[in-house]
Structure formats: structure tokens, C-alpha cells
Amino acid sequence: MMMTTIVAVALGFAPVTQDGSVQPASDNYSNIVGRYSQTIERDGKTLLRGSNRVTGAHYELTVDPAGRVEGTVGDWYVTFQAKDAA
């Protein structure tokens, strides 16, 4: 579920508040995001690849073990820090 939420944030489907928390979406993130591939690299980073179901833009995101997310969504470069909710 964490990786699906990360993809939803990167694609702009999951609004983030000023304090950094993700606002609940009216729909399930899995339904909004759709399918994507997830690969764990030797260095512990997770690579997420897929296409935005709304715009068709391809994305490739890397999530390091500390929660740093960076990558591309279409022509956009995104970067943010993800952490588990307490």
C-alpha cells in the first residue's frame, strides 16, 4: 500500500497538506493508480514504473530505503520524502 500511495502522490492523485500528510482520496489509490511494476535493486532502492491512467504519461520513480523518492512523470521531475504514518 505504501508504494501505491507514493505513486498516487507523484501523479498528483493524492493531495499533500502543508504539514506533509497525505489527504485521503475519495477513491481507493489502487483503482486510481492502476498497474505498475515494482523492482527492488541490489542497493535496496525500489524502482516503480508505469503509466498515468488519466494522461498516459509514463513514469519511473526510485524510492531509497530512507524514503527519498525521485524520478520522472512524463516531462516532470518529482522529488519528495516519504515516511510511514505514526
Sine and cosine of phi, psi and omega as CSV:
sin_phi,cos_phi,sin_psi,cos_psi,sin_omega,cos_omega
0.00,0.00,-0.58,0.82,-0.02,-1.00
-0.87,0.49,-0.69,0.72,-0.03,-1.00
-0.92,0.38,-0.60,0.80,0.05,-1.00
-0.89,0.45,-0.64,0.77,0.04,-1.00
-0.91,0.41,-0.65,0.76,0.04,-1.00
-0.87,0.49,-0.70,0.71,0.04,-1.00
-0.89,0.46,-0.68,0.73,0.00,-1.00
-0.87,0.49,-0.65,0.76,0.04,-1.00
-0.92,0.40,-0.73,0.68,-0.03,-1.00
-0.87,0.49,-0.58,0.82,-0.01,-1.00
-0.99,0.11,-0.12,0.99,0.02,-1.00
1.00,0.07,0.20,0.98,0.01,-1.00
-0.99,0.11,-0.38,0.93,-0.04,-1.00
-0.90,-0.43,0.97,-0.23,-0.02,-1.00
-0.89,0.46,0.63,-0.78,0.03,-1.00
-0.93,-0.37,0.75,-0.66,-0.01,-1.00
-0.99,0.16,0.13,-0.99,0.00,-1.00
-0.87,0.50,-0.54,0.84,0.00,-1.00
-0.99,0.15,0.01,1.00,0.07,-1.00
1.00,-0.05,-0.02,1.00,0.01,-1.00
-1.00,0.10,0.48,-0.88,-0.02,-1.00
-1.00,0.01,0.80,-0.61,0.04,-1.00
-0.96,0.27,0.62,-0.78,0.03,-1.00
-0.89,0.45,0.65,-0.76,0.05,-1.00
-1.00,0.01,0.43,-0.90,0.00,-1.00
-0.95,0.32,-0.39,0.92,0.00,-1.00
-0.92,-0.38,0.28,-0.96,0.08,-1.00
-0.94,0.34,0.73,-0.68,-0.02,-1.00
-0.85,0.52,-0.58,0.82,-0.01,-1.00
-0.88,0.48,-0.64,0.77,0.03,-1.00
-0.93,0.37,-0.60,0.80,-0.02,-1.00
-0.95,0.30,-0.71,0.70,-0.09,-1.00
-0.97,0.26,-0.65,0.76,-0.05,-1.00
0.98,0.18,-0.45,-0.90,-0.06,-1.00
-1.00,0.07,0.56,-0.83,0.13,-0.99
-0.46,-0.89,0.33,-0.94,0.05,-1.00
-0.99,-0.15,0.52,-0.85,-0.02,-1.00
-0.74,-0.68,0.84,-0.55,0.00,-1.00
-0.78,-0.62,0.70,-0.71,0.07,-1.00
-0.98,-0.20,0.86,-0.52,-0.03,-1.00
-0.98,0.17,0.22,-0.98,0.00,-1.00
-0.87,0.49,-0.51,0.86,-0.02,-1.00
-0.99,0.12,0.09,1.00,0.04,-1.00
1.00,-0.02,-0.08,1.00,0.03,-1.00
-0.98,0.21,0.55,-0.83,0.05,-1.00
-0.97,-0.23,0.77,-0.64,0.02,-1.00
-0.96,-0.27,0.83,-0.57,0.01,-1.00
-0.91,-0.42,0.80,-0.60,-0.01,-1.00
-0.74,-0.67,0.62,-0.78,0.04,-1.00
-0.01,-1.00,-0.27,-0.96,0.03,-1.00
-0.75,-0.66,0.62,-0.78,0.08,-1.00
-0.92,0.39,0.84,-0.54,-0.04,-1.00
-0.92,0.40,-0.38,0.92,-0.04,-1.00
-1.00,0.03,-0.76,0.65,-0.09,-1.00
-0.99,-0.15,-0.31,0.95,-0.06,-1.00
0.99,0.12,-0.05,1.00,-0.01,-1.00
-0.92,0.40,0.70,-0.71,0.05,-1.00
-0.98,0.19,0.52,-0.85,0.06,-1.00
-0.71,-0.70,0.47,-0.88,0.08,-1.00
-0.61,-0.79,0.90,-0.43,-0.06,-1.00
-0.85,-0.52,0.59,-0.80,0.09,-1.00
-0.89,-0.46,0.76,-0.65,0.03,-1.00
-0.88,-0.47,0.90,-0.43,0.01,-1.00
-0.99,0.12,0.23,-0.97,-0.05,-1.00
-0.85,0.53,-0.39,0.92,0.02,-1.00
-1.00,0.07,-0.05,1.00,0.04,-1.00
1.00,-0.10,0.10,1.00,0.04,-1.00
-0.96,0.27,0.83,-0.55,-0.02,-1.00
-0.94,-0.35,0.75,-0.66,0.14,-0.99
-0.49,-0.87,0.45,-0.89,0.01,-1.00
0.31,-0.95,-0.25,-0.97,-0.04,-1.00
-0.86,-0.51,0.58,-0.82,0.14,-0.99
-0.77,-0.64,0.98,-0.21,-0.12,-0.99
0.87,0.49,-0.82,-0.57,0.01,-1.00
-1.00,0.02,-0.04,1.00,-0.07,-1.00
-1.00,-0.06,0.60,-0.80,0.14,-0.99
-0.97,-0.24,0.78,-0.62,-0.02,-1.00
-0.86,-0.51,0.55,-0.84,0.10,-1.00
-0.46,-0.89,0.70,-0.71,0.06,-1.00
-0.29,-0.96,0.20,-0.98,0.01,-1.00
-0.96,-0.27,0.80,-0.60,0.03,-1.00
-0.94,-0.33,0.58,-0.81,0.09,-1.00
-0.53,-0.85,0.45,-0.89,0.04,-1.00
-0.93,0.37,0.57,-0.82,0.07,-1.00
-0.94,0.35,0.58,-0.81,-0.02,-1.00
-0.98,0.20,0.00,0.00,0.00,0.00
